[in-house]
Amino acid sequence: MSTIRNSNTGNTGNSNNTGDAGHPSPTIGAPASATASATARIAWQESGHPRSALWRSESGWAPLKRVVIADDTMTADAAYRLAQNGTGMLWRGDFLGARQLLSALGRRVDRGRQTPATDLASAFRRYRSEALRRAQLLALVLVPLDADYTVPLRRAPDVRQACTETYGPATDASVTPLRELLGVIGAHEWRTTGVDVPALGARIHPHYGVFSPVRGEYLDLVNTAPLPDAAAGPTGTAFDIGTGTGVLAAVLARRGIAHVVGTDQEPRALACARENITRLGLAGSVDIVEADLFPAGRADLVVCNPPWIPASAVTATDFAVYDPDSRMLRGFLAGLADHLAPAGEGWLVLSDIAEHLGLRSRGALLDLIEDAGLAVVARLDTKPVHRRAADTADPLHAARSKETTSLWRLTAASPTDS
């Protein structure tokens, strides 16, 4: 079997965007929960016989009700008509032909996009809705996986290791959207090669579904902000809330903090962070523990880089980007004072993109900080340098071009501050 390289198509949770979600399309079933998808089955007719297989969707799409067999004789126009009706197409032709059909289908979906709205809040809502619609339609091109994760199609890549990393040990034949399988392949390549992190002088290896540290500006802020005196001392402690790949915990340890605790509640993130910490030789100073936000105790420094967009997450892979109702932000701020050691600091790393999109005002953020009994010591700002900030064709360019990423240095407010 051939191997596809440099393929990171699909939403792997490693993207650097602000939207692949919105309101579900009326022609396609709403996303199912990850648990439901893990045990669901999909059924279809083939050669006059009923067939079924395990349904796999890391995005949480529900099993399709209508499925037809497709191969290299299917045209992109025919596939687009089927997709508009919510019909899944189980591919039996050449694997590279399936990829070409997916690309052609994507071009047809994109033709129907509307002119961006001038109001940024409206543009954002439309952007998310259209992104979800696109993801739903492209998820209708399906591919089979044998019980050992072999793709039984001509010129198919060997995806067995990639699938095992994402899904776990193989148990049964299954069907999955091609777009998601390409995401699994891409995630495997990211995990294998890693992402260079200049702030560490090393590479971080993200797992599928764990946000990749591709935006270096927030890492540079954490790497250069002045440490509280106690944190920099020989018994200094730090918490990294929502550690993900473990990159911030590693940066803090490399800065000389004696004991760092990184927390997360997602199994993939916990496994990813532990692997990275071990690979970097930091297991003696960094512990990765399962917790919803804070671990037990107090620390001299508590760092959190929550998702920056306070909007609903629709698919299972949205939570790296979206923080519904600012849940994580609110939880971090509300609990911070109770987890700071005397003279300790909390570092909130946050983009102001939500402010430019009209989703959260600066005043609302400052109110959350004040209501939590916290005071702002200082704020360090930097401008993002990712390619979307300069992409004038991006429908959200007006917001992205103004974006600033900040590190807010916070302390527990004294009685005189209130």
Phi, psi and chi 1 to 4 in degrees:
 res  aa     phi    psi   chi1   chi2   chi3   chi4
   1 MET       -  146.5  -73.4 -174.0  168.8      -
   2 SER   -80.7  167.1   61.5      -      -      -
   3 THR  -123.0  128.7  -59.5      -      -      -
   4 ILE   -88.1  128.9  -65.9  177.5      -      -
   5 ARG  -108.3  159.6  -58.0  -59.8  -59.1  170.1
   6 ASN    53.7   36.0  -59.2  -40.5      -      -
   7 SER  -111.0  105.2  169.6      -      -      -
   8 ASN  -124.7   34.2   56.6    3.0      -      -
   9 THR   -65.1  145.0  -54.5      -      -      -
  10 GLY   104.0  166.4      -      -      -      -
  11 ASN   -93.2  100.0 -174.8   -6.8      -      -
  12 THR   -98.8    1.8   68.8      -      -      -
  13 GLY    83.9   -0.5      -      -      -      -
  14 ASN  -103.0    8.3  -62.9  -35.2      -      -
  15 SER   -78.5  165.1   61.3      -      -      -
  16 ASN  -117.2   33.1 -175.6   28.5      -      -
  17 ASN  -109.7 -178.3   58.2   34.4      -      -
  18 THR  -121.4   35.7   55.3      -      -      -
  19 GLY   172.7  123.9      -      -      -      -
  20 ASP  -144.5   36.7  -99.8  -31.2      -      -
  21 ALA  -146.9  167.5      -      -      -      -
  22 GLY   170.1 -146.3      -      -      -      -
  23 HIS   -91.4  137.8  -62.0  -70.6      -      -
  24 PRO   -59.0  143.8  -23.8   33.5      -      -
  25 SER   -69.4  145.3  159.7      -      -      -
  26 PRO   -71.4  -15.4   24.4  -33.6      -      -
  27 THR   -94.0   -8.5   61.9      -      -      -
  28 ILE  -129.1  140.4  -56.8  172.9      -      -
  29 GLY   -58.1  145.3      -      -      -      -
  30 ALA   -65.5  154.4      -      -      -      -
  31 PRO   -57.4  138.7  -24.3   33.5      -      -
  32 ALA   -91.1  167.5      -      -      -      -
  33 SER   -71.0  159.1   68.3      -      -      -
  34 ALA   -61.2  -37.5      -      -      -      -
  35 THR   -65.3  -43.7  -58.8      -      -      -
  36 ALA   -63.7  -41.8      -      -      -      -
  37 SER   -64.5  -29.6  -64.2      -      -      -
  38 ALA   -68.9  -21.2      -      -      -      -
  39 THR  -118.3   -1.4   56.9      -      -      -
  40 ALA   -77.4  161.5      -      -      -      -
  41 ARG  -127.7  154.9  -62.5 -173.1   69.9   81.8
  42 ILE  -118.0  141.1 -172.6  170.8      -      -
  43 ALA  -124.3  149.3      -      -      -      -
  44 TRP  -158.5  169.0   68.7   95.5      -      -
  45 GLN  -104.9  135.0  -69.4  -77.5  -30.1      -
  46 GLU  -145.3  125.1 -171.5  169.2    1.6      -
  47 SER    54.5   36.8  -59.4      -      -      -
  48 GLY    79.7    7.2      -      -      -      -
  49 HIS  -123.9  144.7  -61.1  -73.3      -      -
  50 PRO   -73.1  137.6   25.3  -32.7      -      -
  51 ARG  -132.0  156.7  -59.5  -79.8  -59.8  -83.2
  52 SER  -153.4  161.2   70.7      -      -      -
  53 ALA  -157.5  165.7      -      -      -      -
  54 LEU   -63.3  139.4 -174.1   69.2      -      -
  55 TRP   -98.8  127.0  171.5 -113.9      -      -
  56 ARG  -118.3  123.8  -65.3 -171.4 -175.7  -81.5
  57 SER  -149.7  105.0  174.8      -      -      -
  58 GLU   -70.4  -19.2  -68.9  -60.0  -51.6      -
  59 SER   -79.7  -10.4  -67.9      -      -      -
  60 GLY    87.6   16.0      -      -      -      -
  61 TRP   -66.6  140.5  -54.9  124.7      -      -
  62 ALA   -72.0  153.1      -      -      -      -
  63 PRO   -57.8  140.6  -21.9   32.8      -      -
  64 LEU   -75.1  146.9  -60.2  170.0      -      -
  65 LYS   -87.4  -28.8  -58.9  -60.9 -176.9 -176.8
  66 ARG  -121.4  123.7  -62.4 -172.6  -59.3  -84.3
  67 VAL  -136.4  131.7  178.0      -      -      -
  68 VAL  -120.0  159.5  -61.2      -      -      -
  69 ILE   -85.2  135.6  -59.3  -59.0      -      -
  70 ALA  -131.0  152.2      -      -      -      -
  71 ASP  -149.4 -163.7   57.7   25.0      -      -
  72 ASP   -68.2   -9.9  -60.6  -71.9      -      -
  73 THR   -81.8  -12.1   63.2      -      -      -
  74 MET   -77.2  131.5  177.3  170.6  -74.9      -
  75 THR   -85.8  159.5   66.2      -      -      -
  76 ALA   -64.2  -34.5      -      -      -      -
  77 ASP   -65.7  -40.8  -73.0  -23.4      -      -
  78 ALA   -65.5  -40.1      -      -      -      -
  79 ALA   -64.3  -38.1      -      -      -      -
  80 TYR   -65.2  -40.6 -174.6   44.3      -      -
  81 ARG   -63.7  -42.5  -70.7 -167.6  -66.1  -89.8
  82 LEU   -63.6  -42.5  -72.8  168.3      -      -
  83 ALA   -62.9  -40.5      -      -      -      -
  84 GLN   -61.8  -25.4  -73.1 -179.1  -52.5      -
  85 ASN   -92.3    4.3  -68.7  -36.2      -      -
  86 GLY    76.0   24.7      -      -      -      -
  87 THR   -96.0  127.3  -59.8      -      -      -
  88 GLY   -79.2  148.9      -      -      -      -
  89 MET  -121.5  106.1  -67.1  155.3  -86.0      -
  90 LEU   -84.8  116.4  178.6   57.4      -      -
  91 TRP   -81.2  132.7 -165.3 -102.9      -      -
  92 ARG  -125.1    8.6  -67.4  -59.7 -169.1 -171.3
  93 GLY   -98.5 -150.0      -      -      -      -
  94 ASP   -72.8  136.3 -179.5   87.9      -      -
  95 PHE   -61.7  -42.8 -176.0   84.5      -      -
  96 LEU   -66.3  -29.2  -62.0 -174.4      -      -
  97 GLY   -65.0  -36.2      -      -      -      -
  98 ALA   -65.1  -40.0      -      -      -      -
  99 ARG   -64.7  -39.5  -67.2 -165.7   62.6 -176.2
 100 GLN   -66.1  -40.2  -68.2  169.9   -4.0      -
 101 LEU   -63.2  -40.9  179.3   73.1      -      -
 102 LEU   -61.4  -42.4 -172.4   68.9      -      -
 103 SER   -64.9  -42.9  -63.5      -      -      -
 104 ALA   -65.6  -38.1      -      -      -      -
 105 LEU   -64.1  -40.2 -177.7   58.8      -      -
 106 GLY   -61.3  -39.8      -      -      -      -
 107 ARG   -64.1  -38.2  -69.3 -168.5  -66.8  -88.5
 108 ARG   -69.5  -37.1  -78.4  156.8  177.2   76.2
 109 VAL   -63.8  -41.7  173.6      -      -      -
 110 ASP   -66.3  -26.8  -68.7  -18.7      -      -
 111 ARG   -63.0  -26.3  -71.4  173.5 -169.3  166.3
 112 GLY   -87.6    3.6      -      -      -      -
 113 ARG   -70.1  144.5  -69.0 -168.3  170.9 -174.4
 114 GLN   -85.8  162.4  -56.6  177.4   39.2      -
 115 THR   -64.5  131.6  -57.4      -      -      -
 116 PRO   -56.2  141.7  -22.6   32.4      -      -
 117 ALA   -73.0  151.1      -      -      -      -
 118 THR   -76.1  -30.5   54.9      -      -      -
 119 ASP   -77.3  124.3  171.4   65.8      -      -
 120 LEU   -65.5  -36.9  -81.9  173.3      -      -
 121 ALA   -63.2  -42.6      -      -      -      -
 122 SER   -67.2  -39.7  -62.0      -      -      -
 123 ALA   -61.9  -39.4      -      -      -      -
 124 PHE   -65.1  -45.1  175.7   69.8      -      -
 125 ARG   -61.2  -43.2  -71.3 -168.2  -65.6  -90.6
 126 ARG   -66.0  -40.3  179.6  176.9  -65.1  172.0
 127 TYR   -59.2  -45.6  177.8   78.1      -      -
 128 ARG   -66.5  -43.3  -65.4 -167.2   74.1 -155.9
 129 SER   -62.0  -44.0  179.3      -      -      -
 130 GLU   -70.2  -34.7  -70.1 -179.3  -14.0      -
 131 ALA   -65.8  -40.4      -      -      -      -
 132 LEU   -66.6  -44.2  176.2   66.4      -      -
 133 ARG   -57.2  -42.9  173.3   67.1  173.4  169.9
 134 ARG   -63.2  -45.9 -173.1  179.3 -162.4  -86.0
 135 ALA   -62.0  -39.7      -      -      -      -
 136 GLN   -65.2  -44.0  -71.0  173.6  -43.8      -
 137 LEU   -67.6  -42.5  -68.0  176.0      -      -
 138 LEU   -70.0  -22.9  -62.9 -174.1      -      -
 139 ALA   -72.5   -2.6      -      -      -      -
 140 LEU   -87.0   -7.2  -66.4  170.1      -      -
 141 VAL   -89.1  113.6  179.0      -      -      -
 142 LEU  -111.6  150.9  -47.2  175.6      -      -
 143 VAL  -131.4  149.6  -70.0      -      -      -
 144 PRO   -87.5  152.5   31.8  -33.3      -      -
 145 LEU  -127.6  130.3  -66.3  169.9      -      -
 146 ASP   -71.5  173.8  -74.6  -15.2      -      -
 147 ALA   -61.8  -20.3      -      -      -      -
 148 ASP  -104.0   14.9   63.8   -9.8      -      -
 149 TYR    73.3   13.7  -66.2  135.8      -      -
 150 THR   -72.2  138.0  -63.0      -      -      -
 151 VAL   -91.0  111.3 -179.6      -      -      -
 152 PRO   -81.4   56.9   32.5  -35.4      -      -
 153 LEU  -133.0  151.6  -58.1  174.2      -      -
 154 ARG   -59.9  140.4  -63.6 -171.0  -54.3  -82.6
 155 ARG    56.0   29.9  -67.6 -160.5  -70.2  176.2
 156 ALA   -81.3  146.0      -      -      -      -
 157 PRO   -73.5  163.0   30.1  -36.3      -      -
 158 ASP   -83.7  105.7 -174.7  -13.5      -      -
 159 VAL  -108.2   11.4  -58.8      -      -      -
 160 ARG   -62.0  -44.6  -70.6  173.9  -65.5  179.5
 161 GLN   -67.9  -42.9 -179.7   61.5   33.6      -
 162 ALA   -60.3  -44.0      -      -      -      -
 163 CYS   -68.1  -38.3  -72.1      -      -      -
 164 THR   -63.1  -40.1  -60.6      -      -      -
 165 GLU   -62.8  -35.8  -70.5  171.5   -7.3      -
 166 THR   -88.0  -47.4  -63.2      -      -      -
 167 TYR   -95.3  -19.6  -54.9  132.8      -      -
 168 GLY    94.3 -175.2      -      -      -      -
 169 PRO   -56.8  140.4  -23.4   33.9      -      -
 170 ALA   -68.6  142.7      -      -      -      -
 171 THR  -131.6  -26.9   58.1      -      -      -
 172 ASP  -161.2  159.1 -162.9   -1.1      -      -
 173 ALA   -63.2  147.9      -      -      -      -
 174 SER  -148.1  171.0   57.3      -      -      -
 175 VAL  -130.9  139.6  168.2      -      -      -
 176 THR  -144.2  153.2 -169.2      -      -      -
 177 PRO   -60.3  136.4  -25.2   35.6      -      -
 178 LEU   -57.8  -40.4  171.5   60.5      -      -
 179 ARG   -59.6  -38.3 -169.8  167.2 -173.8 -103.9
 180 GLU   -71.1  -38.0  -69.4 -165.9   21.7      -
 181 LEU   -63.1  -39.1 -179.2   61.7      -      -
 182 LEU   -63.7  -34.3  -65.2  177.3      -      -
 183 GLY   -65.2  -39.2      -      -      -      -
 184 VAL   -63.2  -41.9  168.3      -      -      -
 185 ILE   -63.3  -46.0  -64.6  169.6      -      -
 186 GLY   -61.9  -40.8      -      -      -      -
 187 ALA   -63.7  -37.7      -      -      -      -
 188 HIS   -61.6  -40.0  168.6   68.4      -      -
 189 GLU   -68.4  -39.5  -67.9  171.4   -7.5      -
 190 TRP   -61.9  -43.0  -79.3   58.4      -      -
 191 ARG   -65.1  -35.8 -179.4  170.3  176.9  169.3
 192 THR   -75.0  -48.5  -59.2      -      -      -
 193 THR   -86.3  -29.6   61.1      -      -      -
 194 GLY    80.0  173.4      -      -      -      -
 195 VAL  -119.1  126.1  176.9      -      -      -
 196 ASP   -69.1  129.7 -176.4   49.7      -      -
 197 VAL  -121.2   97.8  178.7      -      -      -
 198 PRO   -56.8  -33.0  -27.5   35.9      -      -
 199 ALA   -62.7  -24.3      -      -      -      -
 200 LEU   -98.9  -23.1  -85.3  176.9      -      -
 201 GLY    67.6   30.7      -      -      -      -
 202 ALA  -156.9 -179.4      -      -      -      -
 203 ARG  -110.0  144.8  -56.4 -176.8   76.9   81.9
 204 ILE  -109.2  137.9  -74.0  -70.7      -      -
 205 HIS  -111.6   97.5  -62.9 -101.2      -      -
 206 PRO   -74.7  148.3   26.5  -32.1      -      -
 207 HIS   -97.2  166.5  -68.4 -166.3      -      -
 208 TYR   -56.4  133.3 -176.2   96.9      -      -
 209 GLY    81.9    2.2      -      -      -      -
 210 VAL  -113.0  126.7 -177.3      -      -      -
 211 PHE   -58.7  130.2 -166.5   80.5      -      -
 212 SER   -87.2  139.1  174.1      -      -      -
 213 PRO   -78.7   62.7   30.5  -35.3      -      -
 214 VAL   -86.1  -15.1  -68.5      -      -      -
 215 ARG   -99.4  102.0  -70.6 -173.8   56.2  160.0
 216 GLY   -76.6  -13.2      -      -      -      -
 217 GLU   -65.3  -36.2   78.6  -89.2    8.9      -
 218 TYR   -73.7  -28.1   76.0   95.4      -      -
 219 LEU   -69.6  -39.1  -59.3  174.3      -      -
 220 ASP   -64.7  -36.8  -68.4  -22.8      -      -
 221 LEU   -61.2  -47.5  -74.9  172.9      -      -
 222 VAL   -66.8  -30.6  173.3      -      -      -
 223 ASN   -77.5  -19.7 -167.3   42.2      -      -
 224 THR  -116.8  -13.6   57.3      -      -      -
 225 ALA   -62.8  143.6      -      -      -      -
 226 PRO   -66.2  128.7   22.4  -32.5      -      -
 227 LEU   -75.7  143.7  -68.8  172.9      -      -
 228 PRO   -57.2  146.4  -19.7   30.3      -      -
 229 ASP   -54.8  -43.6  -69.1  -20.3      -      -
 230 ALA   -66.0  -38.1      -      -      -      -
 231 ALA   -65.2  -33.1      -      -      -      -
 232 ALA   -82.2   -6.9      -      -      -      -
 233 GLY   -78.3  177.1      -      -      -      -
 234 PRO   -67.0  -17.6   23.0  -33.5      -      -
 235 THR  -117.2   22.8   59.4      -      -      -
 236 GLY   -63.3  145.7      -      -      -      -
 237 THR  -130.3  151.0   55.9      -      -      -
 238 ALA  -147.0  147.5      -      -      -      -
 239 PHE  -112.7  137.0  -64.2  159.6      -      -
 240 ASP  -112.8  105.1  172.4   23.9      -      -
 241 ILE   -86.8  122.4  -52.8  -57.0      -      -
 242 GLY    72.9   59.3      -      -      -      -
 243 THR   -68.1  -26.6 -165.4      -      -      -
 244 GLY    61.6 -115.8      -      -      -      -
 245 THR   -74.4  -10.7   60.1      -      -      -
 246 GLY    88.2    8.2      -      -      -      -
 247 VAL   -65.5  -41.9   62.5      -      -      -
 248 LEU   -70.9  -37.2  -70.8 -176.9      -      -
 249 ALA   -59.2  -40.6      -      -      -      -
 250 ALA   -66.6  -42.1      -      -      -      -
 251 VAL   -60.1  -43.9  168.1      -      -      -
 252 LEU   -64.9  -40.9  -65.1  173.1      -      -
 253 ALA   -65.2  -40.7      -      -      -      -
 254 ARG   -66.4  -23.0  -76.4  -78.2  175.5   86.8
 255 ARG   -80.4   -2.0  -68.0 -165.0   64.9 -176.6
 256 GLY   102.8    5.9      -      -      -      -
 257 ILE   -69.5  128.9  -62.4  179.7      -      -
 258 ALA   -65.9  -40.2      -      -      -      -
 259 HIS  -138.9  120.1 -176.0 -147.3      -      -
 260 VAL  -119.6  136.0 -178.7      -      -      -
 261 VAL  -118.1  119.6  178.6      -      -      -
 262 GLY  -101.5  135.2      -      -      -      -
 263 THR  -119.2  151.5   70.9      -      -      -
 264 ASP  -164.1  164.0 -145.9  -64.1      -      -
 265 GLN  -120.0    1.7   57.7 -180.0  -11.4      -
 266 GLU   -94.7  125.9  -66.5  -61.9  -35.1      -
 267 PRO   -55.3  -40.0  -26.4   35.6      -      -
 268 ARG   -64.6  -40.7  -78.7  175.4  174.8  159.3
 269 ALA   -65.6  -42.9      -      -      -      -
 270 LEU   -60.7  -44.8  -67.6  166.3      -      -
 271 ALA   -65.2  -40.9      -      -      -      -
 272 CYS   -63.9  -48.6  179.2      -      -      -
 273 ALA   -62.0  -44.1      -      -      -      -
 274 ARG   -62.2  -40.4  -72.8  167.2 -179.2  151.0
 275 GLU   -64.6  -43.5 -178.8  179.8  -65.6      -
 276 ASN   -66.1  -42.5  -80.3  -50.8      -      -
 277 ILE   -62.2  -41.7  -66.8  -58.3      -      -
 278 THR   -65.2  -44.3  -60.8      -      -      -
 279 ARG   -60.2  -34.6 -171.7 -167.4  -62.5  -96.3
 280 LEU   -83.4   -3.0  -67.7  167.5      -      -
 281 GLY    73.8   29.0      -      -      -      -
 282 LEU  -111.6   12.7  -62.6  173.0      -      -
 283 ALA   -62.9  -22.7      -      -      -      -
 284 GLY   -75.4  -19.5      -      -      -      -
 285 SER  -119.3   -7.9   57.0      -      -      -
 286 VAL  -124.7  126.7  178.5      -      -      -
 287 ASP  -109.8  136.4  -67.7  -35.1      -      -
 288 ILE  -110.0  119.6  -56.1  -61.7      -      -
 289 VAL  -127.8  152.5  -58.0      -      -      -
 290 GLU   -82.2  124.6 -178.8  177.2   -3.7      -
 291 ALA  -163.6  147.8      -      -      -      -
 292 ASP   -86.2   95.1 -175.6    1.0      -      -
 293 LEU    75.9 -100.2  -63.7  178.7      -      -
 294 PHE   -90.0  143.8  -61.9   94.8      -      -
 295 PRO   -82.6  177.6   32.5  -34.7      -      -
 296 ALA   -69.6  149.7      -      -      -      -
 297 GLY    95.1 -168.0      -      -      -      -
 298 ARG  -127.0  159.4  -64.3  173.4  179.6  -95.0
 299 ALA  -139.6  157.9      -      -      -      -
 300 ASP   -72.7  -25.5  -57.3  -55.3      -      -
 301 LEU  -142.9  131.0  175.9   63.4      -      -
 302 VAL  -126.2  119.2 -177.7      -      -      -
 303 VAL  -113.9  140.1  178.5      -      -      -
 304 CYS  -145.9  131.7 -176.9      -      -      -
 305 ASN  -120.6   80.5  173.9   33.1      -      -
 306 PRO   -73.8  163.9   30.4  -35.9      -      -
 307 PRO   -55.1  143.5  -23.9   34.1      -      -
 308 TRP   -91.4  -12.5  -65.6  -18.9      -      -
 309 ILE  -107.8  113.0  -52.5  -64.1      -      -
 310 PRO   -81.9   73.3   30.7  -33.8      -      -
 311 ALA  -142.3  163.5      -      -      -      -
 312 SER   -67.4  143.3   60.0      -      -      -
 313 ALA   -98.2  125.7      -      -      -      -
 314 VAL  -100.1  -50.6  175.6      -      -      -
 315 THR   -91.8  163.1   68.7      -      -      -
 316 ALA   -65.5  -19.7      -      -      -      -
 317 THR   -97.4    8.9   48.4      -      -      -
 318 ASP   -81.5  -18.9  -81.3  -14.8      -      -
 319 PHE   -70.7  -14.2  -72.8   96.1      -      -
 320 ALA   -71.7  -21.3      -      -      -      -
 321 VAL  -110.6  -36.5  177.4      -      -      -
 322 TYR  -107.9  137.9  -62.5  106.3      -      -
 323 ASP  -120.5   87.0 -174.2   13.7      -      -
 324 PRO   -53.9  126.9  -24.4   34.6      -      -
 325 ASP    55.5   26.3 -165.1   33.5      -      -
 326 SER    54.2   37.1  -61.0      -      -      -
 327 ARG   -57.2  -49.1  175.4 -164.5  173.8  -84.4
 328 MET   -69.7  -41.0 -174.5  172.3 -179.5      -
 329 LEU   -59.4  -48.5  172.3   63.2      -      -
 330 ARG   -62.8  -42.9  -68.1  173.1 -177.6  -88.1
 331 GLY   -64.2  -40.6      -      -      -      -
 332 PHE   -63.4  -49.5  169.5   69.7      -      -
 333 LEU   -64.6  -41.6  -67.1  174.6      -      -
 334 ALA   -65.2  -32.7      -      -      -      -
 335 GLY   -98.9   -4.6      -      -      -      -
 336 LEU   -63.0  -48.4  178.1   57.8      -      -
 337 ALA   -57.7  -35.8      -      -      -      -
 338 ASP   -75.1   -8.8  -70.5  -22.8      -      -
 339 HIS  -118.6   10.6  -70.3   85.2      -      -
 340 LEU   -96.5  133.8  -74.9  177.7      -      -
 341 ALA   -70.9  162.7      -      -      -      -
 342 PRO   -52.8  132.8  -27.1   35.5      -      -
 343 ALA    67.3   14.0      -      -      -      -
 344 GLY   -78.9  165.3      -      -      -      -
 345 GLU  -127.2  148.7  -77.5 -170.8   18.6      -
 346 GLY  -109.6  135.7      -      -      -      -
 347 TRP  -111.8  114.0  -71.7   -0.7      -      -
 348 LEU   -99.5  117.4  171.1   64.0      -      -
 349 VAL  -103.2  115.1 -176.5      -      -      -
 350 LEU  -150.2  135.9 -165.5   67.5      -      -
 351 SER   -82.5  154.0  160.4      -      -      -
 352 ASP   -96.8   18.4   65.9   -3.9      -      -
 353 ILE   -57.4  -34.5 -173.6   71.5      -      -
 354 ALA   -63.0  -33.4      -      -      -      -
 355 GLU   -67.1  -42.1  -62.8  173.9   25.6      -
 356 HIS   -70.4  -24.4  -59.8  -61.3      -      -
 357 LEU   -88.1   -2.0  -66.8  171.6      -      -
 358 GLY    75.1   22.5      -      -      -      -
 359 LEU   -96.9  -22.3  -58.6  175.7      -      -
 360 ARG  -159.3  131.2  179.3  175.7   56.6 -133.4
 361 SER   -87.1  160.8   69.1      -      -      -
 362 ARG   -62.5  -38.3  176.0   59.1   58.0   91.8
 363 GLY   -60.6  -39.0      -      -      -      -
 364 ALA   -65.0  -38.6      -      -      -      -
 365 LEU   -65.3  -45.1  174.6   60.8      -      -
 366 LEU   -64.1  -33.7  -67.3  174.1      -      -
 367 ASP   -65.1  -41.0  -74.4  -15.2      -      -
 368 LEU   -61.2  -41.9  -70.9  174.9      -      -
 369 ILE   -63.7  -47.0  -67.4  172.5      -      -
 370 GLU   -66.2  -43.2 -177.8  179.2   -3.5      -
 371 ASP   -63.1  -24.6  -68.1  -14.9      -      -
 372 ALA   -83.9    3.5      -      -      -      -
 373 GLY    74.0   34.9      -      -      -      -
 374 LEU  -117.7  157.8  -57.8  168.0      -      -
 375 ALA  -127.8  146.0      -      -      -      -
 376 VAL   -87.6  119.0  178.2      -      -      -
 377 VAL   -81.8  -43.8  174.8      -      -      -
 378 ALA  -167.4  166.3      -      -      -      -
 379 ARG  -135.8  128.3 -167.1 -174.3   76.4 -129.7
 380 LEU  -106.6  129.4  -51.8  178.0      -      -
 381 ASP  -117.3  151.8  -63.7  -25.6      -      -
 382 THR  -150.7  157.5 -171.9      -      -      -
 383 LYS  -100.0  134.6  -62.1  -65.1  -70.3 -174.8
 384 PRO   -63.6  150.2  -19.2   31.4      -      -
 385 VAL  -120.4   11.2  -65.8      -      -      -
 386 HIS   -67.9  158.7   60.6   85.3      -      -
 387 ARG   -63.3  -29.1   59.9  180.0  178.2   81.3
 388 ARG   -68.3  -23.8  -73.1 -162.6  169.3 -166.2
 389 ALA   -64.6  -23.2      -      -      -      -
 390 ALA  -110.3    5.8      -      -      -      -
 391 ASP   -88.4   99.9 -177.2    3.7      -      -
 392 THR   -69.4  -16.7   56.9      -      -      -
 393 ALA   -80.6  -13.3      -      -      -      -
 394 ASP   -65.7  129.3 -170.0  -46.7      -      -
 395 PRO   -62.6  -17.8   19.4  -31.6      -      -
 396 LEU  -108.1   21.6  -58.1 -180.0      -      -
 397 HIS   -57.8  -39.4  172.2   71.1      -      -
 398 ALA   -58.7  -33.0      -      -      -      -
 399 ALA   -82.4  -45.1      -      -      -      -
 400 ARG   -64.0  -35.3  -63.5 -168.5 -157.0  -83.2
 401 SER   -68.6  -20.3   62.4      -      -      -
 402 LYS   -99.1   -4.0  -60.6  174.5 -177.0  176.2
 403 GLU   -62.3  139.4 -178.9 -176.2    4.6      -
 404 THR  -128.0  136.5  -63.0      -      -      -
 405 THR  -102.5  131.6  -57.6      -      -      -
 406 SER  -125.5  148.4  -59.4      -      -      -
 407 LEU  -111.1  111.0 -175.0  152.6      -      -
 408 TRP   -90.7  119.8  -63.8   77.8      -      -
 409 ARG   -91.4  118.3  -66.9  175.9   55.8 -162.0
 410 LEU  -121.0  146.5  -52.3  173.1      -      -
 411 THR  -133.9  163.1   60.1      -      -      -
 412 ALA   -65.2  130.1      -      -      -      -
 413 ALA   -68.9  139.9      -      -      -      -
 414 SER   -81.7  161.3   65.4      -      -      -
 415 PRO   -54.1  -30.9  -26.6   34.6      -      -
 416 THR   -75.0  -15.4   56.6      -      -      -
 417 ASP   -79.0  -21.9  -67.0  -31.9      -      -
 418 SER   -88.8      -   55.0      -      -      -
